[in-house]
Amino acid sequence: MPPIPQTIAPGVSFLSLPDSRFKTARLTAAFLLPLKEETAARYALVPHLLCRSCAAYPDMTALNRRLNQLYGARIHAGVSRVGDQQALLLTADCIDDRYALKDEPVAADCAKLLLSMIFNPALEDGVFREADVDPERRCLVEIIESEINEKRLYARHKCEQLLCPGEPYAMGVYGDIERAKALTPADATAAWKELLSTASILWIYQGGAEGADAAAAIGAGFAVWGDRHPAALTTRTAFTPPEQPVRRTETMAVNQSKLVMGFRVGIADPDEACMAARLMNALFGGTPHSMLFRSVREKLSLCYYCASSYDYIKGVMLVDSGVEAAKADEAQAEILRQLDLLRQGAFTDEDLEAARRSVLNQFQEVDDLQSSRMGWYLRQSVSPRFTSPEESAAALAAVTRDEVCAAARQVHPICVYLLQSEKGGED
């Protein structure tokens, strides 16, 4: 049975994932808001600011002393994307209560500390301290700037901008660099208050118990905060295929050109055909034995790597490859040819079952790590219901060859982005 979250405050839910296999407990607070250009940078700053201190422990020394008292617990932040939403994460990791020397409620104490950091941060004259904002602002700017150094990631993001123009999905999850550089303590404070008032918040607890004490502490914290008005969370999946795919070429000092092709898929969560689309993607280019890998890379040697990825929340698929600029057009043509073969069912049963086993293995690995379990359910936070890895595996096992071909026929080429070398060729 899939886990069922309990509502503990307006727009605040608590999902318990008890599992006695782990010696640690993990509590994650995920704040979800619509991803917007004007707010992305200042929202992305907040979880990292909150991790630095709180009113009760106003500097890193005091906070670390308290974490050491909690058997070396850790607090860390993160930012990610779920469909068209920006997800801001705060996570506490600690030993499970079963291993505390004097039966201390370590998980509940960590929940209280996390709540103290969220609701009562260290402020000065009602705003975040410049001494805290300045280093986190610089780190945020460096994260945004670092994308240009990771050319594969850079090319994928450029393709997403062509694929979903004017949509939140095309925006960087950390915001734009100019807004990040201009952030002030007042901006960060306003963003923090907006998070607590308008975000949809999912708490995910993992440990040997049900986490009832943690849920009670969280509910009490939000009861004190007051009224909340969570913003609506929606992801745009509708699209109109262009007559011809949009093509963009950019020249840069790179040793290896990057070819990224963007596709919209007429299948997205909660469509029942999503599992067929996920299997279709694995067969097409999502595994080391996929059609793209075997043909474009191994047989024809048109690229250094070639892989596809499918975002079932948004209904988009990217095929990215490292190529020689002179072979980019030939690689693009072969990728489209392989898609046509997939639509026609020109693959063997052995190919299909190998792809199915790969996806099944991914589902089975979800429960191996607490972090991957958290990520599994976080991605479903905007879905009508949660689905367990076991339930997904059963659905995958029932997908037929015809359903895979039908899913492939729902794939529409939208754009092509090529990042090529300034020299017109590679060494």
Sequence and secondary structure as in RCSB ss.txt:
>XXXX:A:sequence
MPPIPQTIAPGVSFLSLPDSRFKTARLTAAFLLPLKEETAARYALVPHLLCRSCAAYPDMTALNRRLNQLYGARI
HAGVSRVGDQQALLLTADCIDDRYALKDEPVAADCAKLLLSMIFNPALEDGVFREADVDPERRCLVEIIESEINE
KRLYARHKCEQLLCPGEPYAMGVYGDIERAKALTPADATAAWKELLSTASILWIYQGGAEGADAAAAIGAGFAVW
GDRHPAALTTRTAFTPPEQPVRRTETMAVNQSKLVMGFRVGIADPDEACMAARLMNALFGGTPHSMLFRSVREKL
SLCYYCASSYDYIKGVMLVDSGVEAAKADEAQAEILRQLDLLRQGAFTDEDLEAARRSVLNQFQEVDDLQSSRMG
WYLRQSVSPRFTSPEESAAALAAVTRDEVCAAARQVHPICVYLLQSEKGGED
>XXXX:A:secstr
     EEEETTEEEEEEE TT SEEEEEEEEEEE  TTTHHHHHHHHHHHTT  SSS SHHHHHHHHHHTTS EE
EEEEEEETTEEEEEEEEEEE GGG TT   HHHHHHHHHHHHHHS  EETTEE HHHHHHHHHHHHHHHHHGGGS
HHHHHHHHHHHHHSTTSGGGS TT  HHHHHT  HHHHHHHHHHHHHH EEEEEEEESS  HHHHHHHHHHHHHH
                 SS EEEEEEES SSEEEEEEEEES  TT TTHHHHHHHHIIIIISTTSHHIIIIIIIT
   SEEEEEEETTTTEEEEEEEE GGGHHHHHHHHHHHHHHHHHT S HHHHHHHHHHHHHHHHHGGG HHHHHH
HHHHTTTSSS   HHHHHHHHHT  HHHHHHHHTTEEEEEEEEEEETTSS  
